[in-house]
Amino acid sequence: RIFCLILIMAGTIFTLEVLGDPPFLADNFVQTGAGDNISLAQMVYWIVISITTVGYGDFAPRTLLSRMVTSVFIVIGVAYVFWVQFQFQEAYL
């Protein structure tokens, strides 16, 4: 079952990457003072990956304030994942 799920997910992402985004979902990038091109969609993806502790390293905040806020968000994300698992355990055990 897990192998089928992995194949379906991989095939879906592959297809979406090959087809590209439809025009109404075009990502609008903003250039930062450091010269990076970022978008809100990119940052949503990045923060979800970061708070679940996967952290691919494809983006890293450059300003001190964004690094500090990111650190807080990661701690909150890890605590939330722990809390959800604890609630699940309490409900079913």
C-alpha positions as CSV (number, residue, x, y, z in Angstrom):
1,R,0.0,0.0,0.0
2,I,2.7,2.5,0.9
3,F,4.5,1.8,-2.3
4,C,1.4,2.5,-4.3
5,L,0.9,5.7,-2.4
6,I,4.4,6.8,-3.0
7,L,4.1,6.1,-6.8
8,I,0.8,8.0,-7.0
9,M,2.3,11.0,-5.2
10,A,5.4,11.0,-7.2
11,G,3.5,10.6,-10.5
12,T,1.2,13.5,-9.5
13,I,4.1,15.8,-8.7
14,F,5.9,14.8,-11.8
15,T,2.9,15.5,-14.0
16,L,2.3,18.9,-12.3
17,E,5.9,19.9,-12.8
18,V,5.9,18.9,-16.5
19,L,2.6,20.6,-17.2
20,G,3.6,23.8,-15.3
21,D,1.2,26.2,-13.6
22,P,-1.9,27.5,-15.3
23,P,-1.9,31.2,-16.0
24,F,-4.2,32.0,-13.1
25,L,-1.8,30.4,-10.6
26,A,1.3,32.2,-11.9
27,D,3.6,33.0,-9.0
28,N,4.4,36.7,-8.5
29,F,7.9,37.2,-7.2
30,V,9.2,40.2,-5.3
31,Q,12.9,41.1,-5.2
32,T,14.3,41.6,-1.7
33,G,17.1,43.9,-0.7
34,A,19.5,41.0,-0.8
35,G,18.6,40.3,-4.4
36,D,16.5,37.2,-3.8
37,N,13.3,36.6,-5.7
38,I,10.7,35.3,-3.3
39,S,6.9,34.9,-3.4
40,L,4.2,34.2,-0.8
41,A,3.5,30.7,-2.2
42,Q,7.3,29.9,-2.0
43,M,7.3,31.1,1.7
44,V,4.2,29.1,2.6
45,Y,5.9,26.0,1.1
46,W,9.2,26.8,2.9
47,I,7.6,27.4,6.4
48,V,5.6,24.1,6.2
49,I,8.8,22.2,5.3
50,S,10.7,24.0,8.1
51,I,8.2,23.6,10.9
52,T,8.0,19.9,10.2
53,T,11.8,19.7,10.5
54,V,12.4,18.4,7.0
55,G,14.3,21.6,6.0
56,Y,15.6,21.0,2.5
57,G,17.9,24.1,2.6
58,D,16.6,25.5,-0.7
59,F,16.0,28.9,1.1
60,A,17.4,30.5,4.2
61,P,16.3,33.8,5.7
62,R,19.0,36.5,5.5
63,T,17.8,39.2,7.8
64,L,18.2,38.9,11.6
65,L,14.6,39.6,12.2
66,S,13.4,36.9,9.8
67,R,15.8,34.4,11.3
68,M,14.6,35.1,14.8
69,V,10.9,34.8,13.7
70,T,11.7,31.6,11.8
71,S,13.3,30.1,14.9
72,V,10.2,30.8,16.9
73,F,8.0,29.4,14.2
74,I,10.0,26.2,14.0
75,V,9.7,25.7,17.8
76,I,6.0,26.3,17.6
77,G,5.7,23.9,14.7
78,V,7.6,21.1,16.5
79,A,5.6,21.7,19.7
80,Y,2.3,21.6,17.7
81,V,3.3,18.3,16.0
82,F,4.1,16.9,19.4
83,W,0.8,18.1,20.8
84,V,-1.2,16.6,18.0
85,Q,0.5,13.2,18.5
86,F,-0.1,13.4,22.2
87,Q,-3.8,14.2,21.6
88,F,-4.0,11.3,19.2
89,Q,-2.5,9.0,21.8
90,E,-4.9,10.1,24.5
91,A,-7.9,9.6,22.3
92,Y,-7.0,6.1,21.1
93,L,-5.1,4.5,23.9
